[in-house]
Amino acid sequence: VGECVVIIGGSLTGCEIAYDLILKGKKSIVVEMKNDLIAARGVCLANSSFLRETLALHETSVYLETSCKGHPPGRRGAVRQGRQRIRCRVRFHCRFHRPIPLAAASKHVHIVGDANAVGNLRTVIWRAWDVCIKI
């Protein structure tokens, strides 16, 4: 990626990408439609607090209650935030999580992860645990 990356979506995934970019010495800009980062229910408070504090410590630009208009994903150019234009070479779109449902091929197949329901690593592990207990 370039030196500056715009992350569209301040969910857990978007903030984790911003954190990873910080560790790699890159500058990131997070754009979120809601009034807070990591606004989803069920996210571990320690994780969300750590990510918010890390982004603040490294002076990551965060635009809350902001929607983006600009070039389609994958094209170079700029993301527009109101009248402001944010120049970038790379954008990550971290939004609109939907499960990708799969049907079990047999009674011996158990569905976990985003094929079952959208979640995070913790919900996947808990679902896998439930499946293992039933087996």
Helices and strands as residue ranges (DSSP letters): E 4-8, H 12-23, E 27-31, H 45-57, E 61-63, E 69-70, E 77-81, E 84-88, E 90-93, G 113-115, H 121-134
